[in-house]
Amino acid sequence: MSDHTDNYNAASDDSIEGNTNDIYKLTSERMSRHRSSLERRRFKDLLGDRRSKVRLTASGEPQSDRRTANRVANERLRKKTG
């Protein structure tokens, strides 16, 4: 009976180690996607915020930033419909 128990424990240890090692391995496809996403994020960080620059109207005057006003209007609309 002890031989059976020893074999079972040895098999369990191997499968546990195998599973933990497999968890941390990425296939080449997933590693490629991971690298691509890191590279894409790096390039996005270099670009900066395009909305931080002053925008001009058709007549050449500076256009006011409407983001805050639009957010407030959207929130009010949600409260009315919600």
PDB file of N, CA, C and O in Angstrom:
ATOM      1  N   MET A   1       0.823  -1.185   0.000  1.00  0.00           N
ATOM      2  CA  MET A   1       0.000   0.000   0.000  1.00  0.00           C
ATOM      3  C   MET A   1       0.866   1.248   0.000  1.00  0.00           C
ATOM      4  O   MET A   1       0.480   2.254  -0.595  1.00  0.00           O
ATOM      5  N   SER A   2       2.011   1.217   0.641  1.00  0.00           N
ATOM      6  CA  SER A   2       2.871   2.384   0.687  1.00  0.00           C
ATOM      7  C   SER A   2       3.451   2.698  -0.701  1.00  0.00           C
ATOM      8  O   SER A   2       3.696   3.860  -1.022  1.00  0.00           O
ATOM      9  N   ASP A   3       3.671   1.648  -1.530  1.00  0.00           N
ATOM     10  CA  ASP A   3       4.172   1.888  -2.887  1.00  0.00           C
ATOM     11  C   ASP A   3       3.157   2.685  -3.694  1.00  0.00           C
ATOM     12  O   ASP A   3       3.514   3.605  -4.430  1.00  0.00           O
ATOM     13  N   HIS A   4       1.906   2.323  -3.548  1.00  0.00           N
ATOM     14  CA  HIS A   4       0.846   3.037  -4.272  1.00  0.00           C
ATOM     15  C   HIS A   4       0.775   4.493  -3.812  1.00  0.00           C
ATOM     16  O   HIS A   4       0.627   5.396  -4.635  1.00  0.00           O
ATOM     17  N   THR A   5       0.882   4.722  -2.508  1.00  0.00           N
ATOM     18  CA  THR A   5       0.830   6.076  -1.959  1.00  0.00           C
ATOM     19  C   THR A   5       2.038   6.880  -2.421  1.00  0.00           C
ATOM     20  O   THR A   5       1.901   8.053  -2.771  1.00  0.00           O
ATOM     21  N   ASP A   6       3.215   6.268  -2.428  1.00  0.00           N
ATOM     22  CA  ASP A   6       4.421   6.966  -2.883  1.00  0.00           C
ATOM     23  C   ASP A   6       4.316   7.340  -4.355  1.00  0.00           C
ATOM     24  O   ASP A   6       4.694   8.445  -4.744  1.00  0.00           O
ATOM     25  N   ASN A   7       3.804   6.426  -5.174  1.00  0.00           N
ATOM     26  CA  ASN A   7       3.639   6.709  -6.606  1.00  0.00           C
ATOM     27  C   ASN A   7       2.627   7.836  -6.805  1.00  0.00           C
ATOM     28  O   ASN A   7       2.822   8.706  -7.654  1.00  0.00           O
ATOM     29  N   TYR A   8       1.561   7.819  -6.034  1.00  0.00           N
ATOM     30  CA  TYR A   8       0.529   8.853  -6.145  1.00  0.00           C
ATOM     31  C   TYR A   8       1.106  10.211  -5.760  1.00  0.00           C
ATOM     32  O   TYR A   8       0.869  11.196  -6.458  1.00  0.00           O
ATOM     33  N   ASN A   9       1.854  10.282  -4.673  1.00  0.00           N
ATOM     34  CA  ASN A   9       2.457  11.545  -4.239  1.00  0.00           C
ATOM     35  C   ASN A   9       3.471  12.052  -5.261  1.00  0.00           C
ATOM     36  O   ASN A   9       3.543  13.252  -5.525  1.00  0.00           O
ATOM     37  N   ALA A  10       4.254  11.137  -5.836  1.00  0.00           N
ATOM     38  CA  ALA A  10       5.240  11.548  -6.832  1.00  0.00           C
ATOM     39  C   ALA A  10       4.538  12.103  -8.066  1.00  0.00           C
ATOM     40  O   ALA A  10       4.967  13.109  -8.631  1.00  0.00           O
ATOM     41  N   ALA A  11       3.468  11.451  -8.477  1.00  0.00           N
ATOM     42  CA  ALA A  11       2.716  11.921  -9.644  1.00  0.00           C
ATOM     43  C   ALA A  11       2.065  13.265  -9.343  1.00  0.00           C
ATOM     44  O   ALA A  11       2.032  14.143 -10.205  1.00  0.00           O
ATOM     45  N   SER A  12       1.555  13.431  -8.146  1.00  0.00           N
ATOM     46  CA  SER A  12       0.924  14.695  -7.770  1.00  0.00           C
ATOM     47  C   SER A  12       1.936  15.824  -7.744  1.00  0.00           C
ATOM     48  O   SER A  12       1.649  16.932  -8.197  1.00  0.00           O
ATOM     49  N   ASP A  13       3.129  15.545  -7.210  1.00  0.00           N
ATOM     50  CA  ASP A  13       4.169  16.574  -7.154  1.00  0.00           C
ATOM     51  C   ASP A  13       4.573  17.011  -8.556  1.00  0.00           C
ATOM     52  O   ASP A  13       4.757  18.201  -8.810  1.00  0.00           O
ATOM     53  N   ASP A  14       4.713  16.044  -9.469  1.00  0.00           N
ATOM     54  CA  ASP A  14       5.094  16.372 -10.840  1.00  0.00           C
ATOM     55  C   ASP A  14       4.027  17.219 -11.513  1.00  0.00           C
ATOM     56  O   ASP A  14       4.335  18.192 -12.202  1.00  0.00           O
ATOM     57  N   SER A  15       2.777  16.844 -11.309  1.00  0.00           N
ATOM     58  CA  SER A  15       1.708  17.593 -11.981  1.00  0.00           C
ATOM     59  C   SER A  15       1.573  18.991 -11.397  1.00  0.00           C
ATOM     60  O   SER A  15       1.269  19.941 -12.119  1.00  0.00           O
ATOM     61  N   ILE A  16       1.795  19.120 -10.106  1.00  0.00           N
ATOM     62  CA  ILE A  16       1.719  20.447  -9.484  1.00  0.00           C
ATOM     63  C   ILE A  16       2.837  21.326 -10.009  1.00  0.00           C
ATOM     64  O   ILE A  16       2.603  22.479 -10.374  1.00  0.00           O
ATOM     65  N   GLU A  17       4.058  20.792 -10.053  1.00  0.00           N
ATOM     66  CA  GLU A  17       5.182  21.570 -10.572  1.00  0.00           C
ATOM     67  C   GLU A  17       4.976  21.893 -12.040  1.00  0.00           C
ATOM     68  O   GLU A  17       5.280  22.999 -12.485  1.00  0.00           O
ATOM     69  N   GLY A  18       4.465  20.940 -12.785  1.00  0.00           N
ATOM     70  CA  GLY A  18       4.213  21.163 -14.208  1.00  0.00           C
ATOM     71  C   GLY A  18       3.198  22.277 -14.417  1.00  0.00           C
ATOM     72  O   GLY A  18       3.369  23.117 -15.300  1.00  0.00           O
ATOM     73  N   ASN A  19       2.140  22.287 -13.608  1.00  0.00           N
ATOM     74  CA  ASN A  19       1.112  23.311 -13.752  1.00  0.00           C
ATOM     75  C   ASN A  19       1.638  24.692 -13.400  1.00  0.00           C
ATOM     76  O   ASN A  19       1.344  25.660 -14.101  1.00  0.00           O
ATOM     77  N   THR A  20       2.407  24.799 -12.334  1.00  0.00           N
ATOM     78  CA  THR A  20       2.907  26.122 -11.949  1.00  0.00           C
ATOM     79  C   THR A  20       3.895  26.641 -12.981  1.00  0.00           C
ATOM     80  O   THR A  20       3.925  27.840 -13.255  1.00  0.00           O
ATOM     81  N   ASN A  21       4.693  25.769 -13.551  1.00  0.00           N
ATOM     82  CA  ASN A  21       5.625  26.212 -14.581  1.00  0.00           C
ATOM     83  C   ASN A  21       4.895  26.615 -15.847  1.00  0.00           C
ATOM     84  O   ASN A  21       5.286  27.580 -16.504  1.00  0.00           O
ATOM     85  N   ASP A  22       3.835  25.890 -16.203  1.00  0.00           N
ATOM     86  CA  ASP A  22       3.075  26.213 -17.408  1.00  0.00           C
ATOM     87  C   ASP A  22       2.336  27.535 -17.279  1.00  0.00           C
ATOM     88  O   ASP A  22       2.124  28.223 -18.277  1.00  0.00           O
ATOM     89  N   ILE A  23       1.947  27.895 -16.076  1.00  0.00           N
ATOM     90  CA  ILE A  23       1.206  29.139 -15.871  1.00  0.00           C
ATOM     91  C   ILE A  23       2.055  30.324 -16.295  1.00  0.00           C
ATOM     92  O   ILE A  23       1.529  31.273 -16.877  1.00  0.00           O
ATOM     93  N   TYR A  24       3.330  30.297 -16.025  1.00  0.00           N
ATOM     94  CA  TYR A  24       4.196  31.441 -16.272  1.00  0.00           C
ATOM     95  C   TYR A  24       4.851  31.425 -17.642  1.00  0.00           C
ATOM     96  O   TYR A  24       5.665  32.299 -17.940  1.00  0.00           O
ATOM     97  N   LYS A  25       4.520  30.463 -18.476  1.00  0.00           N
ATOM     98  CA  LYS A  25       5.071  30.406 -19.822  1.00  0.00           C
ATOM     99  C   LYS A  25       4.071  31.009 -20.790  1.00  0.00           C
ATOM    100  O   LYS A  25       2.875  30.734 -20.701  1.00  0.00           O
ATOM    101  N   LEU A  26       4.553  31.831 -21.716  1.00  0.00           N
ATOM    102  CA  LEU A  26       3.704  32.374 -22.763  1.00  0.00           C
ATOM    103  C   LEU A  26       4.060  31.694 -24.080  1.00  0.00           C
ATOM    104  O   LEU A  26       5.227  31.430 -24.367  1.00  0.00           O
ATOM    105  N   THR A  27       3.040  31.422 -24.862  1.00  0.00           N
ATOM    106  CA  THR A  27       3.323  30.895 -26.189  1.00  0.00           C
ATOM    107  C   THR A  27       3.954  32.010 -27.004  1.00  0.00           C
ATOM    108  O   THR A  27       3.891  33.176 -26.614  1.00  0.00           O
ATOM    109  N   SER A  28       4.550  31.670 -28.113  1.00  0.00           N
ATOM    110  CA  SER A  28       5.203  32.693 -28.940  1.00  0.00           C
ATOM    111  C   SER A  28       4.188  33.712 -29.451  1.00  0.00           C
ATOM    112  O   SER A  28       4.504  34.894 -29.581  1.00  0.00           O
ATOM    113  N   GLU A  29       2.978  33.258 -29.738  1.00  0.00           N
ATOM    114  CA  GLU A  29       1.925  34.175 -30.202  1.00  0.00           C
ATOM    115  C   GLU A  29       1.545  35.171 -29.111  1.00  0.00           C
ATOM    116  O   GLU A  29       1.443  36.370 -29.372  1.00  0.00           O
ATOM    117  N   ARG A  30       1.337  34.682 -27.897  1.00  0.00           N
ATOM    118  CA  ARG A  30       0.970  35.568 -26.790  1.00  0.00           C
ATOM    119  C   ARG A  30       2.118  36.497 -26.418  1.00  0.00           C
ATOM    120  O   ARG A  30       1.887  37.655 -26.070  1.00  0.00           O
ATOM    121  N   MET A  31       3.351  36.004 -26.487  1.00  0.00           N
ATOM    122  CA  MET A  31       4.508  36.844 -26.199  1.00  0.00           C
ATOM    123  C   MET A  31       4.616  37.956 -27.239  1.00  0.00           C
ATOM    124  O   MET A  31       4.944  39.094 -26.904  1.00  0.00           O
ATOM    125  N   SER A  32       4.344  37.631 -28.484  1.00  0.00           N
ATOM    126  CA  SER A  32       4.376  38.631 -29.550  1.00  0.00           C
ATOM    127  C   SER A  32       3.318  39.705 -29.315  1.00  0.00           C
ATOM    128  O   SER A  32       3.595  40.894 -29.468  1.00  0.00           O
ATOM    129  N   ARG A  33       2.102  39.289 -28.942  1.00  0.00           N
ATOM    130  CA  ARG A  33       1.034  40.261 -28.640  1.00  0.00           C
ATOM    131  C   ARG A  33       1.411  41.126 -27.442  1.00  0.00           C
ATOM    132  O   ARG A  33       1.149  42.329 -27.430  1.00  0.00           O
ATOM    133  N   HIS A  34       2.016  40.520 -26.452  1.00  0.00           N
ATOM    134  CA  HIS A  34       2.432  41.258 -25.258  1.00  0.00           C
ATOM    135  C   HIS A  34       3.485  42.310 -25.614  1.00  0.00           C
ATOM    136  O   HIS A  34       3.403  43.455 -25.169  1.00  0.00           O
ATOM    137  N   ARG A  35       4.461  41.918 -26.411  1.00  0.00           N
ATOM    138  CA  ARG A  35       5.499  42.870 -26.842  1.00  0.00           C
ATOM    139  C   ARG A  35       4.889  43.996 -27.663  1.00  0.00           C
ATOM    140  O   ARG A  35       5.259  45.159 -27.502  1.00  0.00           O
ATOM    141  N   SER A  36       3.954  43.649 -28.545  1.00  0.00           N
ATOM    142  CA  SER A  36       3.304  44.674 -29.378  1.00  0.00           C
ATOM    143  C   SER A  36       2.541  45.670 -28.524  1.00  0.00           C
ATOM    144  O   SER A  36       2.596  46.874 -28.775  1.00  0.00           O
ATOM    145  N   SER A  37       1.839  45.185 -27.529  1.00  0.00           N
ATOM    146  CA  SER A  37       1.074  46.098 -26.674  1.00  0.00           C
ATOM    147  C   SER A  37       1.997  46.998 -25.865  1.00  0.00           C
ATOM    148  O   SER A  37       1.694  48.174 -25.663  1.00  0.00           O
ATOM    149  N   LEU A  38       3.127  46.456 -25.399  1.00  0.00           N
ATOM    150  CA  LEU A  38       4.096  47.288 -24.677  1.00  0.00           C
ATOM    151  C   LEU A  38       4.684  48.362 -25.591  1.00  0.00           C
ATOM    152  O   LEU A  38       4.853  49.511 -25.183  1.00  0.00           O
ATOM    153  N   GLU A  39       4.989  47.982 -26.812  1.00  0.00           N
ATOM    154  CA  GLU A  39       5.550  48.940 -27.768  1.00  0.00           C
ATOM    155  C   GLU A  39       4.518  50.016 -28.117  1.00  0.00           C
ATOM    156  O   GLU A  39       4.855  51.198 -28.190  1.00  0.00           O
ATOM    157  N   ARG A  40       3.274  49.613 -28.330  1.00  0.00           N
ATOM    158  CA  ARG A  40       2.204  50.559 -28.639  1.00  0.00           C
ATOM    159  C   ARG A  40       2.011  51.545 -27.487  1.00  0.00           C
ATOM    160  O   ARG A  40       1.840  52.742 -27.718  1.00  0.00           O
ATOM    161  N   ARG A  41       2.037  51.052 -26.256  1.00  0.00           N
ATOM    162  CA  ARG A  41       1.902  51.911 -25.081  1.00  0.00           C
ATOM    163  C   ARG A  41       3.077  52.884 -24.986  1.00  0.00           C
ATOM    164  O   ARG A  41       2.883  54.051 -24.646  1.00  0.00           O
ATOM    165  N   ARG A  42       4.280  52.426 -25.279  1.00  0.00           N
ATOM    166  CA  ARG A  42       5.464  53.279 -25.231  1.00  0.00           C
ATOM    167  C   ARG A  42       5.325  54.431 -26.231  1.00  0.00           C
ATOM    168  O   ARG A  42       5.639  55.576 -25.906  1.00  0.00           O
ATOM    169  N   PHE A  43       4.855  54.127 -27.451  1.00  0.00           N
ATOM    170  CA  PHE A  43       4.668  55.173 -28.454  1.00  0.00           C
ATOM    171  C   PHE A  43       3.562  56.146 -28.064  1.00  0.00           C
ATOM    172  O   PHE A  43       3.690  57.349 -28.292  1.00  0.00           O
ATOM    173  N   LYS A  44       2.489  55.647 -27.486  1.00  0.00           N
ATOM    174  CA  LYS A  44       1.402  56.528 -27.040  1.00  0.00           C
ATOM    175  C   LYS A  44       1.886  57.474 -25.951  1.00  0.00           C
ATOM    176  O   LYS A  44       1.483  58.636 -25.917  1.00  0.00           O
ATOM    177  N   ASP A  45       2.739  56.992 -25.069  1.00  0.00           N
ATOM    178  CA  ASP A  45       3.266  57.842 -24.002  1.00  0.00           C
ATOM    179  C   ASP A  45       4.146  58.955 -24.564  1.00  0.00           C
ATOM    180  O   ASP A  45       4.223  60.037 -23.981  1.00  0.00           O
ATOM    181  N   LEU A  46       4.803  58.703 -25.677  1.00  0.00           N
ATOM    182  CA  LEU A  46       5.652  59.712 -26.293  1.00  0.00           C
ATOM    183  C   LEU A  46       4.846  60.821 -26.980  1.00  0.00           C
ATOM    184  O   LEU A  46       5.313  61.956 -27.077  1.00  0.00           O
ATOM    185  N   LEU A  47       3.657  60.503 -27.448  1.00  0.00           N
ATOM    186  CA  LEU A  47       2.866  61.455 -28.227  1.00  0.00           C
ATOM    187  C   LEU A  47       2.365  62.640 -27.410  1.00  0.00           C
ATOM    188  O   LEU A  47       2.421  63.778 -27.877  1.00  0.00           O
ATOM    189  N   GLY A  48       1.889  62.397 -26.228  1.00  0.00           N
ATOM    190  CA  GLY A  48       1.306  63.469 -25.424  1.00  0.00           C
ATOM    191  C   GLY A  48      -0.171  63.648 -25.752  1.00  0.00           C
ATOM    192  O   GLY A  48      -0.745  62.876 -26.520  1.00  0.00           O
ATOM    193  N   ASP A  49      -0.773  64.665 -25.166  1.00  0.00           N
ATOM    194  CA  ASP A  49      -2.205  64.905 -25.319  1.00  0.00           C
ATOM    195  C   ASP A  49      -2.442  65.892 -26.455  1.00  0.00           C
ATOM    196  O   ASP A  49      -2.024  67.047 -26.371  1.00  0.00           O
ATOM    197  N   ARG A  50      -3.103  65.449 -27.505  1.00  0.00           N
ATOM    198  CA  ARG A  50      -3.337  66.326 -28.653  1.00  0.00           C
ATOM    199  C   ARG A  50      -4.275  67.473 -28.307  1.00  0.00           C
ATOM    200  O   ARG A  50      -4.257  68.508 -28.974  1.00  0.00           O
ATOM    201  N   ARG A  51      -5.090  67.305 -27.279  1.00  0.00           N
ATOM    202  CA  ARG A  51      -6.048  68.347 -26.909  1.00  0.00           C
ATOM    203  C   ARG A  51      -5.411  69.454 -26.075  1.00  0.00           C
ATOM    204  O   ARG A  51      -6.071  70.450 -25.781  1.00  0.00           O
ATOM    205  N   SER A  52      -4.155  69.307 -25.692  1.00  0.00           N
ATOM    206  CA  SER A  52      -3.516  70.333 -24.878  1.00  0.00           C
ATOM    207  C   SER A  52      -3.132  71.550 -25.715  1.00  0.00           C
ATOM    208  O   SER A  52      -2.897  72.626 -25.166  1.00  0.00           O
ATOM    209  N   LYS A  53      -3.066  71.393 -27.032  1.00  0.00           N
ATOM    210  CA  LYS A  53      -2.738  72.505 -27.915  1.00  0.00           C
ATOM    211  C   LYS A  53      -3.986  73.357 -28.145  1.00  0.00           C
ATOM    212  O   LYS A  53      -5.111  72.858 -28.103  1.00  0.00           O
ATOM    213  N   VAL A  54      -3.768  74.641 -28.388  1.00  0.00           N
ATOM    214  CA  VAL A  54      -4.881  75.548 -28.663  1.00  0.00           C
ATOM    215  C   VAL A  54      -5.437  75.234 -30.040  1.00  0.00           C
ATOM    216  O   VAL A  54      -4.686  75.110 -31.007  1.00  0.00           O
ATOM    217  N   ARG A  55      -6.762  75.105 -30.126  1.00  0.00           N
ATOM    218  CA  ARG A  55      -7.427  74.886 -31.404  1.00  0.00           C
ATOM    219  C   ARG A  55      -7.989  76.204 -31.893  1.00  0.00           C
ATOM    220  O   ARG A  55      -8.437  77.043 -31.111  1.00  0.00           O
ATOM    221  N   LEU A  56      -7.957  76.366 -33.194  1.00  0.00           N
ATOM    222  CA  LEU A  56      -8.445  77.606 -33.772  1.00  0.00           C
ATOM    223  C   LEU A  56      -9.759  77.370 -34.497  1.00  0.00           C
ATOM    224  O   LEU A  56      -9.985  76.303 -35.067  1.00  0.00           O
ATOM    225  N   THR A  57     -10.629  78.386 -34.470  1.00  0.00           N
ATOM    226  CA  THR A  57     -11.887  78.332 -35.217  1.00  0.00           C
ATOM    227  C   THR A  57     -11.589  78.593 -36.689  1.00  0.00           C
ATOM    228  O   THR A  57     -10.438  78.832 -37.054  1.00  0.00           O
ATOM    229  N   ALA A  58     -12.611  78.551 -37.533  1.00  0.00           N
ATOM    230  CA  ALA A  58     -12.432  78.814 -38.964  1.00  0.00           C
ATOM    231  C   ALA A  58     -11.943  80.234 -39.207  1.00  0.00           C
ATOM    232  O   ALA A  58     -11.246  80.489 -40.189  1.00  0.00           O
ATOM    233  N   SER A  59     -12.302  81.164 -38.320  1.00  0.00           N
ATOM    234  CA  SER A  59     -11.875  82.550 -38.493  1.00  0.00           C
ATOM    235  C   SER A  59     -10.484  82.809 -37.909  1.00  0.00           C
ATOM    236  O   SER A  59      -9.972  83.924 -38.021  1.00  0.00           O
ATOM    237  N   GLY A  60      -9.872  81.814 -37.298  1.00  0.00           N
ATOM    238  CA  GLY A  60      -8.528  81.956 -36.772  1.00  0.00           C
ATOM    239  C   GLY A  60      -8.467  82.327 -35.308  1.00  0.00           C
ATOM    240  O   GLY A  60      -7.375  82.520 -34.774  1.00  0.00           O
ATOM    241  N   GLU A  61      -9.601  82.433 -34.643  1.00  0.00           N
ATOM    242  CA  GLU A  61      -9.625  82.774 -33.213  1.00  0.00           C
ATOM    243  C   GLU A  61      -9.472  81.501 -32.380  1.00  0.00           C
ATOM    244  O   GLU A  61      -9.861  80.417 -32.813  1.00  0.00           O
ATOM    245  N   PRO A  62      -8.898  81.644 -31.175  1.00  0.00           N
ATOM    246  CA  PRO A  62      -8.775  80.457 -30.304  1.00  0.00           C
ATOM    247  C   PRO A  62     -10.149  79.906 -29.925  1.00  0.00           C
ATOM    248  O   PRO A  62     -11.055  80.653 -29.556  1.00  0.00           O
ATOM    249  N   GLN A  63     -10.281  78.602 -30.024  1.00  0.00           N
ATOM    250  CA  GLN A  63     -11.546  77.939 -29.704  1.00  0.00           C
ATOM    251  C   GLN A  63     -11.521  77.547 -28.236  1.00  0.00           C
ATOM    252  O   GLN A  63     -10.519  77.023 -27.749  1.00  0.00           O
ATOM    253  N   SER A  64     -12.610  77.795 -27.531  1.00  0.00           N
ATOM    254  CA  SER A  64     -12.664  77.447 -26.108  1.00  0.00           C
ATOM    255  C   SER A  64     -12.725  75.937 -25.930  1.00  0.00           C
ATOM    256  O   SER A  64     -13.235  75.212 -26.784  1.00  0.00           O
ATOM    257  N   ASP A  65     -12.204  75.489 -24.821  1.00  0.00           N
ATOM    258  CA  ASP A  65     -12.194  74.057 -24.504  1.00  0.00           C
ATOM    259  C   ASP A  65     -13.564  73.690 -23.966  1.00  0.00           C
ATOM    260  O   ASP A  65     -13.972  74.194 -22.920  1.00  0.00           O
ATOM    261  N   ARG A  66     -14.278  72.822 -24.662  1.00  0.00           N
ATOM    262  CA  ARG A  66     -15.645  72.474 -24.300  1.00  0.00           C
ATOM    263  C   ARG A  66     -15.745  71.148 -23.553  1.00  0.00           C
ATOM    264  O   ARG A  66     -16.849  70.686 -23.268  1.00  0.00           O
ATOM    265  N   ARG A  67     -14.618  70.532 -23.233  1.00  0.00           N
ATOM    266  CA  ARG A  67     -14.683  69.203 -22.616  1.00  0.00           C
ATOM    267  C   ARG A  67     -15.429  69.214 -21.290  1.00  0.00           C
ATOM    268  O   ARG A  67     -16.271  68.350 -21.047  1.00  0.00           O
ATOM    269  N   THR A  68     -15.129  70.182 -20.430  1.00  0.00           N
ATOM    270  CA  THR A  68     -15.792  70.231 -19.123  1.00  0.00           C
ATOM    271  C   THR A  68     -17.284  70.491 -19.290  1.00  0.00           C
ATOM    272  O   THR A  68     -18.106  69.845 -18.640  1.00  0.00           O
ATOM    273  N   ALA A  69     -17.634  71.433 -20.157  1.00  0.00           N
ATOM    274  CA  ALA A  69     -19.053  71.746 -20.391  1.00  0.00           C
ATOM    275  C   ALA A  69     -19.784  70.532 -20.969  1.00  0.00           C
ATOM    276  O   ALA A  69     -20.928  70.266 -20.602  1.00  0.00           O
ATOM    277  N   ASN A  70     -19.142  69.810 -21.853  1.00  0.00           N
ATOM    278  CA  ASN A  70     -19.760  68.608 -22.436  1.00  0.00           C
ATOM    279  C   ASN A  70     -19.963  67.522 -21.384  1.00  0.00           C
ATOM    280  O   ASN A  70     -20.987  66.838 -21.394  1.00  0.00           O
ATOM    281  N   ARG A  71     -19.009  67.356 -20.484  1.00  0.00           N
ATOM    282  CA  ARG A  71     -19.151  66.351 -19.418  1.00  0.00           C
ATOM    283  C   ARG A  71     -20.315  66.687 -18.504  1.00  0.00           C
ATOM    284  O   ARG A  71     -21.086  65.810 -18.117  1.00  0.00           O
ATOM    285  N   VAL A  72     -20.439  67.974 -18.159  1.00  0.00           N
ATOM    286  CA  VAL A  72     -21.545  68.408 -17.295  1.00  0.00           C
ATOM    287  C   VAL A  72     -22.872  68.169 -17.999  1.00  0.00           C
ATOM    288  O   VAL A  72     -23.812  67.652 -17.394  1.00  0.00           O
ATOM    289  N   ALA A  73     -22.956  68.542 -19.274  1.00  0.00           N
ATOM    290  CA  ALA A  73     -24.195  68.343 -20.035  1.00  0.00           C
ATOM    291  C   ALA A  73     -24.548  66.859 -20.134  1.00  0.00           C
ATOM    292  O   ALA A  73     -25.718  66.496 -20.018  1.00  0.00           O
ATOM    293  N   ASN A  74     -23.557  66.006 -20.345  1.00  0.00           N
ATOM    294  CA  ASN A  74     -23.808  64.560 -20.427  1.00  0.00           C
ATOM    295  C   ASN A  74     -24.307  64.014 -19.093  1.00  0.00           C
ATOM    296  O   ASN A  74     -25.200  63.168 -19.060  1.00  0.00           O
ATOM    297  N   GLU A  75     -23.738  64.493 -18.007  1.00  0.00           N
ATOM    298  CA  GLU A  75     -24.170  64.033 -16.678  1.00  0.00           C
ATOM    299  C   GLU A  75     -25.604  64.457 -16.398  1.00  0.00           C
ATOM    300  O   GLU A  75     -26.390  63.680 -15.855  1.00  0.00           O
ATOM    301  N   ARG A  76     -25.945  65.683 -16.764  1.00  0.00           N
ATOM    302  CA  ARG A  76     -27.328  66.159 -16.579  1.00  0.00           C
ATOM    303  C   ARG A  76     -28.297  65.329 -17.402  1.00  0.00           C
ATOM    304  O   ARG A  76     -29.378  64.977 -16.930  1.00  0.00           O
ATOM    305  N   LEU A  77     -27.914  65.017 -18.628  1.00  0.00           N
ATOM    306  CA  LEU A  77     -28.769  64.205 -19.492  1.00  0.00           C
ATOM    307  C   LEU A  77     -28.981  62.826 -18.900  1.00  0.00           C
ATOM    308  O   LEU A  77     -30.095  62.303 -18.939  1.00  0.00           O
ATOM    309  N   ARG A  78     -27.933  62.228 -18.354  1.00  0.00           N
ATOM    310  CA  ARG A  78     -28.066  60.913 -17.716  1.00  0.00           C
ATOM    311  C   ARG A  78     -29.021  60.951 -16.523  1.00  0.00           C
ATOM    312  O   ARG A  78     -29.809  60.028 -16.321  1.00  0.00           O
ATOM    313  N   LYS A  79     -28.945  62.008 -15.747  1.00  0.00           N
ATOM    314  CA  LYS A  79     -29.823  62.124 -14.572  1.00  0.00           C
ATOM    315  C   LYS A  79     -31.277  62.269 -15.004  1.00  0.00           C
ATOM    316  O   LYS A  79     -32.174  61.726 -14.360  1.00  0.00           O
ATOM    317  N   LYS A  80     -31.513  62.998 -16.090  1.00  0.00           N
ATOM    318  CA  LYS A  80     -32.892  63.190 -16.568  1.00  0.00           C
ATOM    319  C   LYS A  80     -33.474  61.893 -17.103  1.00  0.00           C
ATOM    320  O   LYS A  80     -34.634  61.577 -16.840  1.00  0.00           O
ATOM    321  N   THR A  81     -32.674  61.137 -17.854  1.00  0.00           N
ATOM    322  CA  THR A  81     -33.178  59.912 -18.478  1.00  0.00           C
ATOM    323  C   THR A  81     -33.090  58.707 -17.541  1.00  0.00           C
ATOM    324  O   THR A  81     -33.780  57.708 -17.745  1.00  0.00           O
ATOM    325  N   GLY A  82     -32.254  58.799 -16.531  1.00  0.00           N
ATOM    326  CA  GLY A  82     -32.010  57.646 -15.647  1.00  0.00           C
ATOM    327  C   GLY A  82     -32.968  57.557 -14.568  1.00  0.00           C
ATOM    328  O   GLY A  82     -32.891  56.643 -13.747  1.00  0.00           O
TER     329      GLY A  82
END
